[in-house]
Every structure is written in C-alpha cells, then in structure tokens.
C-alpha cells in the first residue's frame, strides 16, 4: 500500500504450515552513529542474505505448485488477519498517504468489485447463465474505465529541488504498492525526488480496489502472472540498462511493487549477462514478494550480478511479515546486528550472513508498525544506523555513495 488511499532463508520448502515465520523480537538497544542517537524505542536490526542456488529442489519458481503457495499464503492470512489494522498505525501524519478523494475512489471500486464478483460466482454456479456473460462484460468495462481514469502508465516526478551531481547519468524507477492510484504514485515519486534530489519515474501499478488488487497480488506472487504493469516497468528498466550514457540504474519498489520488481529482475537475469547488470541497484520497502534472485558462484571470481540490494521493513507491518521478513529470516540461534550504544567512532559493525532466496541486506525497524510509504517508511532513512550502513541513505539530499 502506498498513497492516494491505502497501500499494500525461508522459501516455500522452509515456511511454516501457517505461512512465513515471524522473526524473533530483538532487545531494544540504543543505536548511535555519526549524529544524534536513534530512539531506543525503535532500534534497527540488520543482517545480510546471500542468495543460495538450490542443488536439489531447483530454482524457486519451480519448487512448488502455485496451488501450494496459494494455500500457504491463505493459511497465513487466516491466522494473522487480526494484525491487518496495524498497517495503518500510527495514524500521525498519514495525510501524505491517505486523502479523502482516495478513500472515496477505493470505497467505490471495492463496492463495484464485490458486486461483480458475486454476480460472476452466481453465474458460474448456473443460477443465471446470462448473468455470467453480463457480469464478465461489466468487469471488462470496469477495468477499462478505472484504468483510464488513473492516467498514463508512467509519470515523472515534479518536485522543485536542485538535482544531484551527475543525476543525468542515473535513472531512478519506482513501482508503487497496492491500492494506489495515479495521483498517489505521483505523490510517492515527488517525495522520493525531494529526498534524493534525482528525478524519479513512477511505473504505475494501477488500483482496481482492494479485492481486485489482492487477487492480482496472488496471481503475480504465486502464479507468476506477467501483468501490464510488469511489462511496462520491465521495458523502462531494460531501456535504462541498455543506455550507455547511464552509469547507475536505481529500482525502488513498495509493497506489491516489491512483487513487480521481483518479476522484473527475474527477467533481467534471464536476458542479460551479469557484468551488464552491475549498474543496477534494487531497494524495497515492505516488499510483499517471496524471493529476490541475486545468484553468484559464492567466490570473488563470481560475484552477484546486481550492484546492490537493500530491503527496509517495520517489524509490526503485516505485509513485511508476509513478504520480506517471512522469507529472509535469520537462522535459529543467530542474533541480528543491533549497533550498540558503546560503538566507537571509526568502528564498523559486522552483519550476520545467512543463505536464502531473498537476497540483500535487511534493515528491520523493531517495535514499529505501519505500512504506508510516506507516513511509515521514509522516516526509517533518518535512523542513524541506517544512515551509516545503508547505501540508499547515502543518496539523501543529493549525496553519492563511494563506488
């Protein structure tokens, strides 16, 4: 989940019967870095996941049937649905994500989609065969009209901020989350441009209301359906990778956008040699995906293909538990790195390394709920630990990381 209204090593063979396992809570330790101390209420736990190439079960996409993945996700949802309200909490400053027009649009689309779904089910059961035909036609019209009203499939950020040095040699792409319309995606990329001082292109993950959006998430996550937004995003990403003038390609996904980003990078790995992908960096917030591929031979001679991968999650965010935190947990007995108060200037923390199929560095904000991008996730970049150890944070205010 993102703006406008609201948004949205554990692989399938390691998941629990009720879905992705929740990470064990870590002690609240005050963190420090080059700046004021972070609030002891919300320390950052961090660890690295190295993508492991399965020797026996094969690639993640072919390990289990989509039906098994779907059943696992439904079991997890049924056992944890009471946590869903936490995706909106805390309510402070949610004006950046929740607007009256967005609420009205989402309520209307939800009502329409529920009516259409009931009519389709009744028609399919043979109650009224003609009703099925009319309901399907009405659904097609609804999808066409709702999509058209949300505008172009991509849009450019419009924030009035100075551009970072060499911003013309970079391409930043963003994919929004569930229940986000065109205006919400515009708000997201405007905020990202304000933070990083780079133009950001939004790949619009159009919303058709909560019911249809959740159905699309299932099809994309468990059935690997390549939807229009995935195709549009991939063409934009592919063009950026092929552009010789670009030295850096940054791909950001939020919520359902994490699922879409996953599909896009899976295709990159299928199409491009690894050395071409080094300029691609991947960052997700509250990713709802169940894997992130970044294969390597595990040796210096065979490094991972992508330049960098990071994921940000709130411990109490249901979507993060369903996605990144559920599929990239620490092995039993390991302790996540929490930068201690006594860390001295010049010291560099080490991070636990685990093997899994959700590659990248994980930054988990403990004791914190919330799923909305502007309201609940932009602030994680202000944490001193994140400022010190996150590559994405080095881009703030137009900065540039050391290559």
PADRENMAR-334775 format. One record per residue (C-alpha): residue in one letter; x, y, z. Coordinates in Angstrom, 3 decimals, m for minus. Layout:
residues N
<rec "A",<X,Y,Z>>
...
***
This chain:
residues 403
<rec "X",<0.000,0.000,0.000>>
<rec "X",<1.292,3.452,m0.784>>
<rec "X",<m0.520,6.701,m1.429>>
<rec "X",<m3.893,8.063,m2.550>>
<rec "X",<m5.956,5.793,m0.340>>
<rec "X",<m4.074,2.972,1.310>>
<rec "X",<m1.448,0.570,0.082>>
<rec "X",<m0.477,m2.737,0.414>>
<rec "X",<16.390,m18.301,4.219>>
<rec "X",<12.508,m19.035,4.233>>
<rec "X",<11.466,m20.312,0.910>>
<rec "X",<8.412,m22.372,0.189>>
<rec "X",<10.004,m25.555,1.498>>
<rec "X",<11.102,m23.860,4.730>>
<rec "X",<7.896,m21.956,5.500>>
<rec "X",<5.783,m22.999,8.409>>
<rec "X",<2.385,m24.541,7.920>>
<rec "X",<0.737,m21.252,8.714>>
<rec "X",<2.887,m19.192,6.406>>
<rec "X",<6.108,m17.233,6.733>>
<rec "X",<7.636,m17.371,10.219>>
<rec "X",<7.885,m14.119,12.149>>
<rec "X",<11.369,m13.053,13.180>>
<rec "X",<12.155,m13.310,16.849>>
<rec "X",<11.993,m9.987,18.687>>
<rec "X",<15.359,m8.479,19.485>>
<rec "X",<16.329,m6.445,22.520>>
<rec "X",<15.775,m2.711,22.307>>
<rec "X",<19.288,m1.294,22.260>>
<rec "X",<20.070,2.345,21.674>>
<rec "X",<21.865,2.840,18.373>>
<rec "X",<24.397,5.509,17.569>>
<rec "X",<26.260,6.667,14.507>>
<rec "X",<27.548,9.966,13.168>>
<rec "X",<24.699,12.013,14.554>>
<rec "X",<22.146,12.080,17.350>>
<rec "X",<21.226,8.717,18.893>>
<rec "X",<18.242,6.880,17.498>>
<rec "X",<15.210,6.427,19.691>>
<rec "X",<15.710,3.343,21.883>>
<rec "X",<12.074,2.531,21.146>>
<rec "X",<12.811,1.690,17.512>>
<rec "X",<16.286,0.133,17.136>>
<rec "X",<17.369,m1.281,13.799>>
<rec "X",<18.159,m4.952,13.359>>
<rec "X",<20.137,m5.774,10.237>>
<rec "X",<21.548,m8.843,8.518>>
<rec "X",<22.664,m9.952,5.068>>
<rec "X",<21.170,m12.691,2.925>>
<rec "X",<23.268,m14.313,0.234>>
<rec "X",<21.231,m15.898,m2.497>>
<rec "X",<21.762,m19.647,m2.484>>
<rec "X",<21.412,m21.747,m5.605>>
<rec "X",<19.441,m24.826,m4.612>>
<rec "X",<21.213,m28.062,m5.504>>
<rec "X",<18.241,m30.371,m5.139>>
<rec "X",<14.954,m28.538,m5.281>>
<rec "X",<15.764,m26.397,m8.290>>
<rec "X",<15.037,m22.681,m8.815>>
<rec "X",<12.480,m21.063,m6.543>>
<rec "X",<9.959,m20.573,m9.343>>
<rec "X",<9.684,m24.335,m9.832>>
<rec "X",<9.963,m25.661,m6.291>>
<rec "X",<6.244,m25.944,m5.522>>
<rec "X",<3.000,m25.732,m7.385>>
<rec "X",<1.200,m22.375,m7.354>>
<rec "X",<m1.677,m24.059,m5.529>>
<rec "X",<0.595,m24.985,m2.629>>
<rec "X",<1.990,m21.459,m2.487>>
<rec "X",<m1.539,m20.054,m2.556>>
<rec "X",<m2.753,m22.371,0.205>>
<rec "X",<0.212,m21.458,2.383>>
<rec "X",<m0.457,m17.745,1.901>>
<rec "X",<m4.170,m18.174,2.664>>
<rec "X",<m3.389,m20.113,5.853>>
<rec "X",<m1.013,m17.417,6.978>>
<rec "X",<m3.557,m14.701,6.239>>
<rec "X",<m6.312,m16.520,8.124>>
<rec "X",<m4.096,m16.966,11.180>>
<rec "X",<m2.856,m13.364,11.301>>
<rec "X",<m5.702,m11.264,9.850>>
<rec "X",<m6.191,m9.546,13.206>>
<rec "X",<m2.849,m7.771,12.624>>
<rec "X",<m4.053,m6.056,9.444>>
<rec "X",<m5.153,m2.788,11.142>>
<rec "X",<m1.538,m2.228,12.152>>
<rec "X",<m0.672,m1.395,8.545>>
<rec "X",<m2.368,1.993,9.098>>
<rec "X",<m0.778,2.713,12.502>>
<rec "X",<0.465,5.070,13.785>>
<rec "X",<m2.051,7.481,12.314>>
<rec "X",<0.109,10.572,12.730>>
<rec "X",<0.939,12.381,9.511>>
<rec "X",<m0.973,9.964,7.314>>
<rec "X",<m2.114,12.917,5.209>>
<rec "X",<0.817,12.142,2.944>>
<rec "X",<m0.774,8.791,2.092>>
<rec "X",<m4.494,8.964,2.833>>
<rec "X",<m6.703,11.566,1.183>>
<rec "X",<m10.466,11.942,1.067>>
<rec "X",<m10.593,11.586,m2.720>>
<rec "X",<m8.530,8.421,m2.495>>
<rec "X",<m10.785,6.958,0.179>>
<rec "X",<m13.873,7.679,m1.918>>
<rec "X",<m12.265,6.103,m5.000>>
<rec "X",<m11.234,2.976,m3.105>>
<rec "X",<m14.650,2.537,m1.482>>
<rec "X",<m16.413,2.874,m4.849>>
<rec "X",<m14.065,0.416,m6.554>>
<rec "X",<m14.383,m2.044,m3.683>>
<rec "X",<m18.193,m1.972,m3.793>>
<rec "X",<m18.244,m2.387,m7.578>>
<rec "X",<m15.723,m5.238,m7.496>>
<rec "X",<m17.636,m7.042,m4.743>>
<rec "X",<m20.889,m6.822,m6.705>>
<rec "X",<m19.200,m8.036,m9.879>>
<rec "X",<m17.526,m10.917,m8.027>>
<rec "X",<m20.850,m12.075,m6.541>>
<rec "X",<m22.548,m11.903,m9.933>>
<rec "X",<m19.754,m13.881,m11.588>>
<rec "X",<m19.920,m16.589,m8.910>>
<rec "X",<m23.705,m16.850,m9.195>>
<rec "X",<m23.462,m17.047,m12.955>>
<rec "X",<m20.707,m19.674,m12.811>>
<rec "X",<m22.849,m21.794,m10.477>>
<rec "X",<m25.553,m21.863,m13.107>>
<rec "X",<m28.045,m19.710,m11.238>>
<rec "X",<m28.350,m17.467,m14.292>>
<rec "X",<m26.053,m18.240,m17.240>>
<rec "X",<m26.831,m14.934,m18.931>>
<rec "X",<m25.824,m13.192,m15.720>>
<rec "X",<m22.316,m14.609,m16.065>>
<rec "X",<m21.893,m13.125,m19.537>>
<rec "X",<m23.187,m9.720,m18.429>>
<rec "X",<m21.020,m9.741,m15.299>>
<rec "X",<m17.880,m10.550,m17.296>>
<rec "X",<m18.642,m7.777,m19.785>>
<rec "X",<m19.294,m5.359,m16.918>>
<rec "X",<m15.982,m6.351,m15.347>>
<rec "X",<m14.129,m5.616,m18.577>>
<rec "X",<m15.772,m2.197,m18.769>>
<rec "X",<m14.963,m1.504,m15.107>>
<rec "X",<m11.302,m2.400,m15.560>>
<rec "X",<m11.009,m0.273,m18.702>>
<rec "X",<m12.686,2.781,m17.195>>
<rec "X",<m10.899,2.583,m13.825>>
<rec "X",<m7.533,2.179,m15.529>>
<rec "X",<m8.123,5.035,m17.958>>
<rec "X",<m9.128,7.419,m15.162>>
<rec "X",<m5.763,6.875,m13.456>>
<rec "X",<m3.813,8.283,m16.372>>
<rec "X",<m0.600,7.263,m18.081>>
<rec "X",<1.245,4.069,m17.204>>
<rec "X",<4.353,6.063,m16.262>>
<rec "X",<4.775,9.535,m14.839>>
<rec "X",<7.670,11.776,m13.895>>
<rec "X",<8.328,13.360,m10.507>>
<rec "X",<7.769,17.127,m10.285>>
<rec "X",<9.392,18.185,m7.023>>
<rec "X",<11.103,21.589,m7.078>>
<rec "X",<14.516,20.614,m5.725>>
<rec "X",<18.045,21.001,m7.128>>
<rec "X",<19.358,17.950,m8.924>>
<rec "X",<22.243,15.938,m7.574>>
<rec "X",<25.597,15.994,m9.323>>
<rec "X",<25.583,13.588,m12.278>>
<rec "X",<21.839,12.999,m11.917>>
<rec "X",<21.657,12.983,m15.719>>
<rec "X",<23.792,9.811,m15.666>>
<rec "X",<21.322,7.965,m13.460>>
<rec "X",<17.844,6.521,m13.964>>
<rec "X",<15.538,6.098,m10.952>>
<rec "X",<12.410,3.964,m11.279>>
<rec "X",<9.705,3.414,m8.656>>
<rec "X",<6.822,0.903,m8.531>>
<rec "X",<4.002,1.725,m6.098>>
<rec "X",<2.055,m0.626,m3.888>>
<rec "X",<m1.479,m1.915,m3.586>>
<rec "X",<m4.491,0.441,m3.546>>
<rec "X",<m2.533,3.321,m5.069>>
<rec "X",<m3.992,5.295,m7.958>>
<rec "X",<m2.172,7.620,m10.340>>
<rec "X",<m2.269,10.628,m8.035>>
<rec "X",<m0.880,8.528,m5.211>>
<rec "X",<2.014,7.279,m7.330>>
<rec "X",<2.735,10.886,m8.291>>
<rec "X",<2.882,11.813,m4.608>>
<rec "X",<5.295,8.936,m3.971>>
<rec "X",<7.798,9.911,m6.663>>
<rec "X",<7.588,13.610,m5.775>>
<rec "X",<8.537,12.684,m2.220>>
<rec "X",<11.374,10.425,m3.406>>
<rec "X",<12.753,13.204,m5.587>>
<rec "X",<12.635,15.564,m2.602>>
<rec "X",<14.584,13.042,m0.528>>
<rec "X",<17.237,12.067,m3.072>>
<rec "X",<17.356,15.062,m5.451>>
<rec "X",<17.016,12.840,m8.500>>
<rec "X",<14.138,12.715,m10.996>>
<rec "X",<12.116,9.552,m10.384>>
<rec "X",<9.873,7.801,m12.894>>
<rec "X",<6.794,6.077,m11.484>>
<rec "X",<5.705,2.826,m13.089>>
<rec "X",<2.016,2.936,m12.232>>
<rec "X",<0.704,m0.195,m10.575>>
<rec "X",<m2.934,0.711,m11.124>>
<rec "X",<m5.525,0.030,m8.447>>
<rec "X",<m8.902,m1.593,m9.109>>
<rec "X",<m9.955,m1.647,m5.471>>
<rec "X",<m8.819,m3.799,m2.585>>
<rec "X",<m10.495,m7.025,m3.783>>
<rec "X",<m9.130,m6.994,m7.329>>
<rec "X",<m5.733,m5.693,m6.151>>
<rec "X",<m5.335,m8.571,m3.704>>
<rec "X",<m6.306,m11.017,m6.441>>
<rec "X",<m3.663,m9.506,m8.697>>
<rec "X",<m1.058,m9.823,m5.920>>
<rec "X",<m1.811,m13.538,m5.614>>
<rec "X",<m1.560,m14.069,m9.366>>
<rec "X",<1.734,m12.181,m9.564>>
<rec "X",<3.300,m13.677,m6.435>>
<rec "X",<2.154,m17.306,m6.551>>
<rec "X",<1.245,m17.836,m10.223>>
<rec "X",<3.948,m15.623,m11.790>>
<rec "X",<1.410,m13.777,m13.945>>
<rec "X",<3.112,m11.101,m16.024>>
<rec "X",<0.649,m8.211,m15.890>>
<rec "X",<0.720,m5.000,m17.896>>
<rec "X",<2.456,m3.002,m15.161>>
<rec "X",<5.245,m5.590,m15.030>>
<rec "X",<5.699,m5.362,m18.791>>
<rec "X",<5.694,m1.547,m18.774>>
<rec "X",<8.161,m1.458,m15.894>>
<rec "X",<10.440,m4.014,m17.479>>
<rec "X",<10.614,m2.148,m20.797>>
<rec "X",<11.600,1.038,m18.919>>
<rec "X",<14.172,m0.869,m16.865>>
<rec "X",<15.558,m2.671,m19.903>>
<rec "X",<15.966,0.586,m21.820>>
<rec "X",<17.862,2.068,m18.887>>
<rec "X",<20.185,m0.933,m18.645>>
<rec "X",<20.920,m0.718,m22.369>>
<rec "X",<21.533,3.052,m22.326>>
<rec "X",<25.330,3.532,m22.460>>
<rec "X",<25.016,7.099,m21.100>>
<rec "X",<23.609,5.832,m17.807>>
<rec "X",<26.104,4.805,m15.134>>
<rec "X",<23.537,3.851,m12.482>>
<rec "X",<20.013,2.430,m12.551>>
<rec "X",<18.098,2.521,m9.252>>
<rec "X",<14.923,0.442,m8.909>>
<rec "X",<12.645,1.002,m5.893>>
<rec "X",<9.508,m0.975,m5.014>>
<rec "X",<6.975,m0.641,m2.208>>
<rec "X",<4.553,m3.345,m1.036>>
<rec "X",<3.044,m5.006,m4.121>>
<rec "X",<5.654,m3.044,m6.026>>
<rec "X",<8.175,m5.441,m4.464>>
<rec "X",<6.440,m8.341,m6.225>>
<rec "X",<6.561,m6.444,m9.511>>
<rec "X",<10.234,m5.553,m9.010>>
<rec "X",<10.982,m9.229,m8.374>>
<rec "X",<9.384,m10.223,m11.676>>
<rec "X",<11.335,m7.521,m13.483>>
<rec "X",<14.724,m8.585,m12.122>>
<rec "X",<13.953,m12.253,m12.803>>
<rec "X",<13.597,m11.288,m16.459>>
<rec "X",<16.773,m9.198,m16.349>>
<rec "X",<18.688,m12.246,m15.119>>
<rec "X",<17.229,m14.303,m17.963>>
<rec "X",<18.158,m11.773,m20.635>>
<rec "X",<21.422,m10.059,m19.660>>
<rec "X",<24.923,m11.268,m18.724>>
<rec "X",<25.844,m10.486,m15.143>>
<rec "X",<28.507,m7.879,m15.865>>
<rec "X",<25.901,m5.682,m17.610>>
<rec "X",<23.702,m5.642,m14.501>>
<rec "X",<26.333,m4.226,m12.146>>
<rec "X",<24.945,m0.711,m12.555>>
<rec "X",<21.507,m1.843,m11.316>>
<rec "X",<20.682,m1.241,m7.639>>
<rec "X",<17.499,m2.577,m6.027>>
<rec "X",<15.735,m1.199,m2.932>>
<rec "X",<12.392,m2.263,m1.494>>
<rec "X",<10.158,m1.023,1.311>>
<rec "X",<7.744,m3.504,2.916>>
<rec "X",<8.156,m5.877,m0.011>>
<rec "X",<5.335,m8.413,m0.375>>
<rec "X",<7.454,m10.666,m2.603>>
<rec "X",<8.563,m14.175,m1.661>>
<rec "X",<12.020,m14.136,m3.290>>
<rec "X",<14.721,m11.883,m4.702>>
<rec "X",<17.197,m13.606,m7.011>>
<rec "X",<20.836,m12.496,m6.974>>
<rec "X",<22.792,m15.639,m7.875>>
<rec "X",<26.545,m15.986,m7.757>>
<rec "X",<29.127,m18.703,m7.533>>
<rec "X",<29.958,m17.669,m3.980>>
<rec "X",<33.526,m16.701,m4.893>>
<rec "X",<35.287,m13.391,m5.697>>
<rec "X",<35.562,m14.574,m9.292>>
<rec "X",<31.795,m14.993,m9.481>>
<rec "X",<30.191,m12.059,m7.619>>
<rec "X",<26.438,m11.367,m7.535>>
<rec "X",<25.141,m9.708,m10.706>>
<rec "X",<23.485,m6.605,m9.220>>
<rec "X",<25.355,m3.638,m7.829>>
<rec "X",<23.488,m3.558,m4.522>>
<rec "X",<20.257,m4.777,m2.888>>
<rec "X",<18.608,m3.498,0.310>>
<rec "X",<15.246,m4.046,1.959>>
<rec "X",<13.515,m1.980,4.643>>
<rec "X",<10.768,m3.352,6.885>>
<rec "X",<8.871,m2.492,10.057>>
<rec "X",<8.668,m5.386,12.488>>
<rec "X",<4.931,m4.875,13.096>>
<rec "X",<3.999,m4.421,9.430>>
<rec "X",<1.822,m7.351,8.380>>
<rec "X",<2.848,m7.059,4.728>>
<rec "X",<6.537,m7.127,5.626>>
<rec "X",<5.956,m10.229,7.748>>
<rec "X",<4.087,m11.779,4.820>>
<rec "X",<6.902,m10.874,2.432>>
<rec "X",<10.491,m9.931,3.140>>
<rec "X",<10.639,m10.737,6.863>>
<rec "X",<8.880,m14.054,6.385>>
<rec "X",<11.171,m15.175,3.583>>
<rec "X",<14.504,m13.800,4.774>>
<rec "X",<14.640,m14.673,8.482>>
<rec "X",<17.814,m15.250,10.440>>
<rec "X",<18.738,m18.882,11.113>>
<rec "X",<17.770,m20.111,14.587>>
<rec "X",<20.325,m19.069,17.162>>
<rec "X",<21.698,m16.081,15.223>>
<rec "X",<21.265,m12.580,16.592>>
<rec "X",<20.576,m9.648,14.277>>
<rec "X",<23.120,m6.868,14.344>>
<rec "X",<21.919,m4.027,16.561>>
<rec "X",<24.522,m1.304,16.745>>
<rec "X",<25.292,m0.880,20.444>>
<rec "X",<25.490,2.398,22.296>>
<rec "X",<29.158,1.816,23.073>>
<rec "X",<30.186,1.672,19.402>>
<rec "X",<33.159,3.997,18.999>>
<rec "X",<33.786,6.390,16.152>>
<rec "X",<35.566,4.617,13.340>>
<rec "X",<34.275,1.190,14.266>>
<rec "X",<32.409,m0.699,11.589>>
<rec "X",<29.783,m3.243,12.556>>
<rec "X",<29.627,m6.698,11.067>>
<rec "X",<26.369,m8.252,9.996>>
<rec "X",<25.222,m11.865,10.290>>
<rec "X",<25.211,m13.634,6.932>>
<rec "X",<22.678,m16.258,6.034>>
<rec "X",<21.823,m18.141,2.861>>
<rec "X",<18.370,m17.826,1.371>>
<rec "X",<16.333,m16.833,m1.645>>
<rec "X",<15.532,m13.260,m0.614>>
<rec "X",<18.916,m11.706,m1.294>>
<rec "X",<20.158,m8.400,0.072>>
<rec "X",<20.765,m6.504,3.290>>
<rec "X",<17.735,m6.338,5.574>>
<rec "X",<17.014,m3.310,7.788>>
<rec "X",<14.219,m4.150,10.219>>
<rec "X",<12.902,m1.396,12.479>>
<rec "X",<11.885,m3.112,15.700>>
<rec "X",<8.776,m2.332,17.775>>
<rec "X",<7.300,m0.320,14.886>>
<rec "X",<4.069,m0.815,12.949>>
<rec "X",<2.842,0.852,9.766>>
<rec "X",<2.933,0.087,6.060>>
<rec "X",<2.337,3.393,4.273>>
<rec "X",<5.328,4.648,2.304>>
<rec "X",<5.374,8.373,3.062>>
<rec "X",<3.988,8.091,6.584>>
<rec "X",<5.718,4.986,7.930>>
<rec "X",<8.787,4.221,5.816>>
<rec "X",<10.514,7.406,4.681>>
<rec "X",<11.447,8.088,8.302>>
<rec "X",<13.444,4.861,8.556>>
<rec "X",<16.146,6.544,6.463>>
<rec "X",<16.638,9.094,9.269>>
<rec "X",<17.761,6.422,11.711>>
<rec "X",<21.495,6.868,12.481>>
<rec "X",<22.180,3.162,11.967>>
<rec "X",<20.534,3.229,8.549>>
<rec "X",<22.372,6.457,7.728>>
<rec "X",<25.663,4.788,8.495>>
<rec "X",<25.195,1.364,6.912>>
<rec "X",<22.627,1.783,4.132>>
<rec "X",<23.783,2.608,0.629>>
<rec "X",<20.392,4.101,m0.225>>
<rec "X",<20.733,6.563,2.655>>
<rec "X",<23.937,7.928,1.117>>
<rec "X",<21.849,9.279,m1.764>>
<rec "X",<19.816,11.522,0.566>>
<rec "X",<19.951,15.250,m0.180>>
<rec "X",<21.802,14.597,m3.428>>
<rec "X",<24.684,12.618,m1.946>>
<rec "X",<26.642,9.977,m3.815>>
<rec "X",<27.986,6.712,m2.396>>
<rec "X",<31.535,5.651,m2.891>>
<rec "X",<31.531,3.219,m5.855>>
***
